[in-house]
């Protein structure tokens, strides 16, 4: 095959995929009533970004994101740098809070210290706090302590505090999350269903009742596409992943519908990750796609579909 012919095929395939994505983006149902107070804010992750915080914020702004999601920095100097850059680039922020200690009491104490600092800072009021809460091996009562603390803190500060559906954490699987939701009516969720697809080795088709319950509690979404054998497809634009993409968007559609009807703000993070979350070539461990480009693709797809 000649180089020109190869380029023609690659260009034609890309154009076809982009055309299909445009059609897909336009499929969002619009039959329900929309409250004018609804807002969609899409944020960028710094996970895997190789440059400085300044260059990251500059690139986020240039791409048209509303803001960033970043782990709350515990050092004063890092906080000051973050606040300065958010102001410089006119970006909003959501903060991640969590702890990794294996001992329950130590984990909870560190979690409280971090989330107290993140919600009580005077530099910026975050859009939300996303929690990596507890551990999958903590007891239900032990993990409930994280929920109780954040519910009270959210009421005190007026800041949305959500618990992420994340492997190794409290809400690591759909049936487990169902138990917590039923017992804790004020629990709010960050939905990252890619983890649950991986845990259950499925696209959760047989757990729709549970998913409907979960979706009614979602305030924040991590927009990554998972599949039955992993938390991240290699490229959501590839045709072999169409079922996984459509399944995740069907969940997100329901959340958007609820938020539009109620006139509430919905925040979404584009969170396709770097190697080794992203599949790599053997031996060289080179990523097979551009992480930043995939996340920007998701930014435009989400914005076109939902606004």
C-alpha positions in Angstrom: 0.0 0.0 0.0 1.4 3.4 -0.9 1.9 6.1 1.7 -0.7 8.3 0.0 -3.3 5.6 0.0 -2.6 4.8 3.6 -3.0 8.4 4.6 -6.2 8.5 2.6 -7.6 5.5 4.4 -6.6 6.9 7.8 -8.1 10.3 7.0 -11.3 8.8 5.7 -11.6 6.5 8.7 -11.1 9.5 11.1 -13.6 11.6 9.3 -16.2 8.7 9.4 -15.6 8.3 13.1 -16.0 12.0 13.8 -19.2 12.1 11.8 -20.5 9.1 13.7 -19.6 10.8 17.0 -21.5 13.9 15.9 -24.5 11.8 15.3 -24.1 10.1 18.7 -23.7 13.4 20.5 -27.0 14.6 19.1 -28.9 11.6 20.4 -29.4 12.8 23.9 -33.1 12.7 24.7 -34.7 16.2 25.1 -38.4 15.3 25.7 -38.3 16.3 29.4 -38.7 19.7 30.8 -35.5 21.7 31.3 -35.1 24.1 34.2 -33.1 27.2 33.2 -31.0 27.0 36.3 -29.2 23.9 35.1 -25.5 24.2 34.6 -23.0 21.7 33.3 -19.3 22.2 34.3 -16.7 20.0 32.8 -13.3 19.6 34.5 -9.9 18.2 33.6 -7.7 15.8 35.6 -4.1 16.4 36.3 -3.6 12.6 36.6 -0.7 11.7 34.3 0.0 15.3 33.2 3.8 15.6 32.8 4.3 19.3 33.2 4.1 21.9 35.9 0.9 23.0 37.6 1.1 26.3 35.7 1.4 24.6 32.3 -1.4 22.2 33.2 -3.8 25.1 34.2 -2.9 27.0 31.0 -3.6 24.0 28.9 -6.9 23.3 30.7 -8.0 26.9 30.0 -7.0 26.8 26.4 -9.0 23.6 25.8 -12.2 25.3 27.2 -12.7 23.4 30.4 -14.5 25.1 33.3 -11.9 24.0 35.8 -9.8 21.2 37.3 -10.2 18.3 39.8 -7.1 17.9 41.9 -6.1 16.3 45.2 -6.2 18.8 48.0 -2.6 19.8 48.8 -1.8 19.5 52.5 1.2 21.9 52.3 0.6 25.6 52.7 3.0 26.5 49.9 1.2 24.2 47.5 -2.2 25.6 48.5 -1.0 29.1 47.8 0.4 28.1 44.4 -2.9 26.4 43.5 -5.1 29.4 44.5 -2.8 31.7 42.6 -3.1 29.7 39.4 -6.8 29.2 39.6 -7.2 33.0 39.9 -4.7 33.6 37.1 -6.5 31.3 34.6 -10.0 31.9 35.9 -10.7 28.3 36.7 -12.9 26.6 39.2 -11.9 23.5 41.1 -13.2 20.3 42.8 -11.0 18.7 45.4 -10.2 15.0 46.0 -9.9 13.9 49.6 -9.0 10.4 50.9 -6.6 8.4 53.0 -4.6 5.1 52.5 -3.9 4.0 56.0 -4.9 0.3 56.5 -5.9 0.9 60.1 -9.5 2.2 60.2 -9.0 4.8 62.9 -5.9 6.2 61.4 -7.5 6.3 58.0 -10.6 8.1 59.3 -8.5 10.6 61.3 -6.4 11.5 58.3 -9.5 11.7 56.0 -11.1 14.2 58.5 -8.0 16.3 58.6 -7.8 16.6 54.9 -11.5 17.2 54.2 -11.7 19.8 57.0 -8.8 21.7 55.5 -10.3 21.4 51.9 -13.7 22.7 53.0 -12.4 25.3 55.5 -9.8 27.0 53.3 -10.1 30.7 52.6 -8.5 30.6 49.2 -11.4 29.1 47.1 -14.7 27.5 47.7 -14.6 24.3 45.7 -17.4 23.2 43.4 -17.5 19.9 45.3 -15.3 17.5 47.3 -14.9 14.0 45.8 -14.1 11.4 48.4 -12.0 8.2 48.2 -13.8 6.9 51.2 -12.8 4.1 53.5 -11.7 0.7 52.3 -13.4 -2.3 50.8 -12.3 -4.4 53.8 -13.6 -2.0 56.5 -16.8 -3.0 58.1 -20.1 -1.4 57.2 -20.2 0.5 60.5 -16.6 1.6 60.0 -17.2 2.9 56.5 -20.5 4.6 57.7 -18.4 6.9 59.9 -17.0 8.5 56.7 -20.6 9.0 55.4 -21.8 10.5 58.7 -18.9 12.9 58.9 -19.3 14.2 55.4 -23.1 14.6 55.6 -22.7 16.8 58.6 -19.8 18.7 57.1 -21.7 19.3 53.8 -24.6 20.8 55.8 -22.2 23.0 57.8 -20.2 24.3 54.8 -22.8 24.2 52.0 -20.3 22.3 49.8 -21.3 19.2 47.9 -19.4 16.2 49.2 -19.7 13.0 47.2 -18.3 9.5 47.6 -16.8 7.8 44.6 -17.7 4.4 43.3 -14.1 3.2 43.2 -12.4 -0.1 43.5 -10.7 -0.8 46.9 -12.9 1.9 48.5 -16.2 1.8 50.4 -18.4 1.8 47.2 -16.3 -0.7 45.3 -19.2 -2.7 43.7 -22.8 -2.0 42.8 -24.5 -4.4 45.2 -22.3 -3.1 48.1 -23.2 0.5 47.2 -26.9 -0.4 47.2 -26.6 -1.4 50.8 -25.0 1.8 51.8 -27.5 3.9 49.9 -30.5 2.1 51.4 -29.1 2.6 54.9 -27.8 6.2 54.4 -30.5 8.3 52.7 -28.2 11.4 52.5 -25.3 9.7 50.9 -24.3 11.5 47.6 -22.4 9.8 44.9 -19.5 10.4 42.4 -20.3 8.0 39.7 -17.4 6.2 38.0 -19.2 3.1 36.7 -16.1 1.9 34.9 -14.9 0.4 38.2 -18.1 -1.6 38.7 -17.9 -2.9 35.1 -14.5 -4.2 35.9 -15.5 -5.7 39.3 -18.6 -7.5 37.9 -17.1 -8.5 34.6 -20.1 -7.0 32.9 -21.8 -3.9 31.7 -24.2 -4.3 34.6 -27.1 -5.1 32.4 -28.5 -7.4 35.2 -28.2 -4.7 37.9 -30.4 -2.0 36.4 -32.6 -1.6 39.5 -29.4 -0.9 41.5 -28.1 1.4 38.9 -31.4 3.4 38.9 -31.1 3.8 42.7 -27.5 4.9 42.4 -28.1 7.4 39.6 -30.7 9.2 41.6 -27.9 10.1 44.1 -25.3 11.3 41.7 -23.9 14.8 41.9 -20.6 14.3 40.1 -19.5 12.0 37.2 -16.1 10.6 36.3 -16.4 10.2 32.5 -14.3 7.2 31.8 -15.5 4.2 29.8 -15.0 0.8 31.3 -15.7 -2.7 30.0 -16.1 -6.2 31.3 -12.4 -6.9 31.7 -11.0 -3.5 32.7 -11.8 0.1 33.9 -10.7 1.8 30.7 -11.2 1.0 27.0 -8.1 1.7 24.9 -9.9 4.3 22.8 -13.6 5.3 23.2 -13.6 6.3 19.5 -12.9 2.7 18.3 -16.0 1.0 16.9 -15.4 -2.2 18.9 -16.3 -0.3 22.1 -19.6 1.1 20.9 -21.7 -1.0 23.3 -19.6 0.1 26.3 -19.7 3.8 25.2 -23.5 3.7 24.7 -24.0 2.0 28.1 -22.1 4.6 30.0 -23.7 7.5 28.2 -27.1 5.9 28.9 -26.3 6.1 32.6 -25.0 9.7 32.3 -28.1 10.7 30.3 -30.3 9.8 33.2 -28.2 11.9 35.6 -28.3 14.8 33.2 -32.1 14.4 32.9 -32.5 14.6 36.6 -30.3 17.6 37.0 -31.9 19.5 34.1 -35.4 18.8 35.5 -34.4 20.1 38.9 -32.3 23.0 37.7 -29.2 21.8 39.5 -25.5 22.0 38.6 -23.8 18.8 37.3 -20.0 18.5 37.3 -18.2 16.0 35.1 -14.5 15.1 35.1 -13.0 13.7 31.9 -10.8 11.0 33.5 -9.2 8.7 31.0 -5.9 7.8 32.8 -2.3 7.4 31.8 -0.3 4.0 31.7 -0.8 1.6 33.2 -4.5 2.4 33.4 -4.2 3.0 29.7 -3.1 -0.1 27.7 0.5 0.1 26.4 2.7 -1.6 23.9 4.6 -4.6 25.2 8.2 -4.2 26.1 8.3 -0.4 25.4 5.3 0.4 27.6 4.5 3.2 25.2 0.8 4.3 25.4 -1.2 3.3 22.4 -3.3 6.6 22.4 -2.8 10.2 23.5 -4.4 10.5 27.0 -4.9 14.2 26.8 -6.5 14.0 23.3 -8.9 11.3 24.5 -10.0 13.5 27.4 -10.4 16.5 25.2 -12.5 14.3 22.8 -14.7 13.4 25.8 -15.0 17.1 26.8 -16.4 18.1 23.4 -18.6 15.0 23.1 -20.1 15.7 26.6 -20.6 19.4 25.9 -22.3 18.8 22.5 -24.5 16.0 23.9 -25.7 17.8 27.0 -25.7 21.5 26.1 
